[in-house]
Amino acid sequence: MQNEEDRIIVENVYKTFNVYLDKANSIKEKVLFWKRNRKEKREVLKDISLTVKNGEAVALIGVNGSGKSTLLKLMTKIIYPNKGRVTTNGKLTSLLELGAGFHPDFSGRENIYFNASIFGLTKKEIDKRLESIIDFSELGSYIDNPIRTYSSGMYMRLAFAVAINVDADILLVDEILSVGDQHFQEKCLNKMKELKNQGKTMVFVTHNLSSARELCDRAVWLDNGVIRMDGKTDEVIDEYIKQTT
């Protein structure tokens, strides 16, 4: 039974991917070793169920390959489950792939318009937010340079500045805050605290456990595609450290 306070509902979700073994890299190899192109089905998520309530900040933690990013992508509807269902209620913005949705040949300023319009903002609404986005990104005169000339840190600053200015109810972030200098990481973390205080809902994939402790009131520990523990951030992280070190 769904509650209007529920922002994200994940119900009995399974996700598998085909992994190709001995994959042929050329036409010659395909002809000579046609029997070699075997594939293996890997179950990345196994019967995952969780609910994220309005205003909650949830950290997804776990070692690489545990299924955290896959779960976040399912929440954004970039990919879909093999079984089960993911429901989101409210306007959603995500920071999953660095600079996703940016066109390399256009300037940062032009890309703000493209990117924000993907999130449903009108030109008039983007005009109103433009200076705030540019100021937050700290790109200065680089804002009128083509995106392809940007470093990964500049990409991230612009992507983050757009994502936090589209008035979304739900913000999904995947490890992106680890890119860039210490000053900007702290600025992003402070902005996310501010959004949390405004009642926004956040799901945050991270290996930075101190940021998770600072920002999130709940943590979900994924281990080999299943939820190992779900509860108060400090308790889950303490147990995670104990079991993995």
Backbone torsions as a table, in degrees:
resi	resn	phi	psi	omega
1	MET	NA	120.7	-178.4
2	GLN	-82.0	144.4	-179.7
3	ASN	-110.2	143.7	-178.1
4	GLU	-67.8	-12.4	175.5
5	GLU	-80.5	-12.9	-177.5
6	ASP	-80.1	122.4	178.8
7	ARG	-94.6	-38.7	-179.9
8	ILE	-132.9	127.0	177.8
9	ILE	-123.9	118.2	177.8
10	VAL	-110.2	118.3	-174.1
11	GLU	-120.9	113.1	173.4
12	ASN	45.7	53.1	-174.0
13	VAL	-89.3	131.5	172.5
14	TYR	-119.5	140.5	174.9
15	LYS	-139.3	124.3	176.5
16	THR	-120.4	152.1	175.1
17	PHE	-127.7	147.6	172.7
18	ASN	-86.1	125.7	176.7
19	VAL	-112.1	122.6	-177.9
20	TYR	-88.0	128.0	179.1
21	LEU	-100.3	147.1	179.0
22	ASP	51.1	42.0	-174.7
23	LYS	-66.1	132.3	177.9
24	ALA	-70.2	135.4	-177.1
25	ASN	-102.1	-7.5	-179.7
26	SER	-142.9	166.7	178.8
27	ILE	-63.5	-39.3	179.7
28	LYS	-59.0	-47.5	179.4
29	GLU	-62.4	-39.2	179.4
30	LYS	-61.4	-39.4	-179.5
31	VAL	-71.8	-47.1	-175.6
32	LEU	-72.4	-36.5	-174.2
33	PHE	-121.4	47.7	-174.4
34	TRP	-62.1	-23.4	-180.0
35	LYS	-81.8	-10.5	-170.4
36	ARG	-81.5	-15.9	-171.8
37	ASN	-78.4	65.7	-177.7
38	ARG	-83.0	150.0	175.5
39	LYS	-126.6	153.3	-178.6
40	GLU	-127.0	137.4	178.9
41	LYS	-89.7	122.7	179.0
42	ARG	-110.6	125.9	179.4
43	GLU	-87.8	110.2	-174.8
44	VAL	-89.0	-37.2	176.3
45	LEU	-127.8	135.7	-174.2
46	LYS	-127.4	99.5	174.5
47	ASP	58.5	56.1	-179.5
48	ILE	-89.0	129.0	173.7
49	SER	-134.7	129.4	173.0
50	LEU	-162.0	157.3	178.6
51	THR	-128.1	132.4	176.5
52	VAL	-110.4	123.5	-175.6
53	LYS	-88.0	160.6	178.5
54	ASN	-55.5	129.7	176.9
55	GLY	85.1	-2.5	179.2
56	GLU	-80.0	146.0	171.0
57	ALA	-116.2	114.4	-172.7
58	VAL	-117.5	129.2	175.2
59	ALA	-96.4	132.1	171.2
60	LEU	-100.0	117.6	-178.3
61	ILE	-121.4	164.8	-179.5
62	GLY	147.9	163.8	-179.2
63	VAL	-70.9	167.1	176.8
64	ASN	-57.9	137.1	178.5
65	GLY	86.9	5.8	-177.8
66	SER	-82.8	-12.6	176.8
67	GLY	109.9	5.6	-175.7
68	LYS	-61.8	-52.6	-177.2
69	SER	-67.1	-35.0	177.1
70	THR	-62.1	-42.9	179.4
71	LEU	-62.9	-41.2	179.1
72	LEU	-64.5	-40.3	178.7
73	LYS	-65.3	-34.4	176.0
74	LEU	-65.0	-37.3	179.1
75	MET	-65.9	-31.2	-179.0
76	THR	-86.9	-8.4	-177.1
77	LYS	68.6	25.7	171.6
78	ILE	-71.7	-38.4	174.6
79	ILE	-129.2	168.0	-176.6
80	TYR	-126.5	152.4	-179.0
81	PRO	-72.5	154.2	172.3
82	ASN	-73.8	-35.5	176.1
83	LYS	-142.9	154.5	179.4
84	GLY	92.7	-173.7	-173.6
85	ARG	-146.6	143.3	174.0
86	VAL	-122.5	123.8	179.6
87	THR	-119.6	134.3	173.8
88	THR	-123.0	141.4	179.6
89	ASN	-120.8	111.8	179.7
90	GLY	120.8	167.2	-179.7
91	LYS	-73.7	133.2	-171.7
92	LEU	-120.9	138.3	172.2
93	THR	-128.9	148.0	-175.9
94	SER	-137.8	150.1	173.5
95	LEU	-124.6	85.7	-175.7
96	LEU	-109.3	-50.6	-177.8
97	GLU	-112.9	132.6	-176.0
98	LEU	-59.4	117.4	176.4
99	GLY	71.6	17.1	178.3
100	ALA	-60.7	134.6	-179.6
101	GLY	91.2	-5.9	176.8
102	PHE	-89.1	144.1	175.9
103	HIS	-102.2	120.4	-171.8
104	PRO	-60.7	-27.8	-175.5
105	ASP	-86.7	-9.1	178.7
106	PHE	-98.6	160.7	-177.5
107	SER	-74.1	166.7	175.9
108	GLY	-57.6	-42.4	-179.5
109	ARG	-60.8	-46.5	179.8
110	GLU	-64.0	-38.3	-179.9
111	ASN	-68.4	-27.5	174.3
112	ILE	-60.3	-44.5	-180.0
113	TYR	-65.2	-44.0	179.7
114	PHE	-61.8	-50.4	-173.1
115	ASN	-66.2	-45.4	-178.9
116	ALA	-67.2	-30.6	178.9
117	SER	-70.7	-29.6	175.0
118	ILE	-61.2	-35.1	179.2
119	PHE	-81.4	3.3	172.6
120	GLY	96.0	10.0	179.5
121	LEU	-84.2	144.9	175.8
122	THR	-82.3	166.8	179.7
123	LYS	-60.0	-39.6	-179.8
124	LYS	-62.6	-41.5	179.2
125	GLU	-66.7	-38.5	179.2
126	ILE	-68.5	-41.0	177.1
127	ASP	-52.8	-43.6	-177.8
128	LYS	-65.3	-32.8	-175.7
129	ARG	-95.2	-9.5	-170.2
130	LEU	-53.4	-51.1	-177.4
131	GLU	-63.1	-38.3	178.1
132	SER	-62.2	-41.6	-179.6
133	ILE	-64.8	-46.7	-179.2
134	ILE	-64.5	-43.5	179.2
135	ASP	-60.1	-45.3	-177.4
136	PHE	-65.2	-37.2	-176.9
137	SER	-70.0	-21.0	-179.3
138	GLU	58.7	30.3	-178.0
139	LEU	-86.4	-16.1	177.8
140	GLY	53.8	-130.9	-176.4
141	SER	-69.8	-17.0	178.7
142	TYR	-65.2	-15.5	-177.6
143	ILE	-59.9	-23.5	-179.8
144	ASP	-100.0	8.7	174.5
145	ASN	-91.0	154.9	177.3
146	PRO	-62.3	142.9	-178.8
147	ILE	-57.7	-31.1	-178.1
148	ARG	-64.0	-16.5	178.6
149	THR	-88.2	-1.9	-176.2
150	TYR	-81.8	148.7	169.9
151	SER	-77.8	169.1	179.2
152	SER	-62.6	-34.3	178.4
153	GLY	-65.3	-39.9	178.5
154	MET	-67.4	-41.1	174.8
155	TYR	-54.0	-51.6	-175.9
156	MET	-61.3	-42.0	-179.3
157	ARG	-61.6	-42.8	-179.7
158	LEU	-68.9	-44.4	-179.6
159	ALA	-59.9	-43.4	-179.4
160	PHE	-66.8	-43.1	-178.5
161	ALA	-60.5	-38.0	177.8
162	VAL	-70.1	-48.6	-173.7
163	ALA	-59.4	-34.1	-177.2
164	ILE	-84.8	-3.8	-177.5
165	ASN	-111.8	18.0	-177.1
166	VAL	-106.7	12.1	177.1
167	ASP	55.2	45.5	178.8
168	ALA	-83.7	156.9	175.7
169	ASP	-86.6	-30.0	-175.2
170	ILE	-126.0	131.0	177.8
171	LEU	-120.1	123.5	179.1
172	LEU	-112.9	125.7	-174.3
173	VAL	-129.6	127.7	-179.4
174	ASP	-115.5	95.8	169.3
175	GLU	53.7	6.4	-173.6
176	ILE	-68.3	-23.6	-177.0
177	LEU	-73.1	-6.0	178.3
178	SER	-82.0	-7.2	178.1
179	VAL	-92.4	141.9	177.5
180	GLY	101.7	175.4	-175.4
181	ASP	-82.8	168.9	-176.8
182	GLN	-58.3	-41.5	-179.3
183	HIS	-59.0	-46.6	-176.7
184	PHE	-72.8	-34.7	176.2
185	GLN	-59.5	-43.5	179.5
186	GLU	-66.1	-38.7	179.0
187	LYS	-62.1	-43.6	178.4
188	CYS	-63.1	-44.0	-179.4
189	LEU	-62.4	-42.6	178.5
190	ASN	-64.3	-38.0	178.8
191	LYS	-66.1	-39.0	178.7
192	MET	-67.2	-35.3	175.3
193	LYS	-63.5	-41.1	179.2
194	GLU	-62.0	-44.5	178.3
195	LEU	-63.6	-38.5	177.4
196	LYS	-62.1	-42.9	178.9
197	ASN	-65.3	-23.1	176.3
198	GLN	-83.2	-0.9	177.3
199	GLY	92.4	13.0	177.3
200	LYS	-73.0	154.3	178.2
201	THR	-100.7	135.1	-177.5
202	MET	-134.4	139.9	169.6
203	VAL	-125.0	130.2	-162.5
204	PHE	-133.5	108.0	175.2
205	VAL	-85.8	125.6	-177.4
206	THR	-155.4	152.0	168.5
207	HIS	-102.6	-5.0	-179.9
208	ASN	-87.2	93.0	-172.0
209	LEU	-69.2	-28.3	178.9
210	SER	-69.9	-36.3	175.6
211	SER	-65.8	-39.6	178.6
212	ALA	-62.0	-43.2	178.9
213	ARG	-62.5	-39.3	-175.7
214	GLU	-71.6	-37.1	-170.5
215	LEU	-99.9	-34.1	-167.9
216	CYS	-105.5	142.3	177.2
217	ASP	-97.0	-4.4	-179.7
218	ARG	-144.8	144.7	176.6
219	ALA	-131.1	143.1	175.9
220	VAL	-119.4	119.6	-179.2
221	TRP	-96.7	114.5	176.8
222	LEU	-97.2	135.1	-178.4
223	ASP	-139.3	112.3	178.4
224	ASN	53.4	41.4	173.6
225	GLY	84.8	3.7	176.8
226	VAL	-127.0	159.2	177.2
227	ILE	-82.5	115.2	-179.2
228	ARG	-83.0	-35.7	-178.1
229	MET	-160.0	142.6	-179.3
230	ASP	-142.0	118.1	-178.0
231	GLY	179.3	-154.9	-180.0
232	LYS	-62.8	139.2	-173.0
233	THR	-52.0	-52.1	-176.7
234	ASP	-60.0	-42.5	-178.4
235	GLU	-65.1	-44.1	-178.4
236	VAL	-67.1	-44.8	-179.0
237	ILE	-65.3	-41.8	178.8
238	ASP	-59.2	-43.1	179.9
239	GLU	-68.6	-39.8	178.9
240	TYR	-60.5	-46.1	179.5
241	ILE	-62.9	-43.4	-179.1
242	LYS	-60.0	-40.4	-174.7
243	GLN	-83.5	-22.5	-173.0
244	THR	-110.7	1.3	178.3
245	THR	-116.5	NA	NA
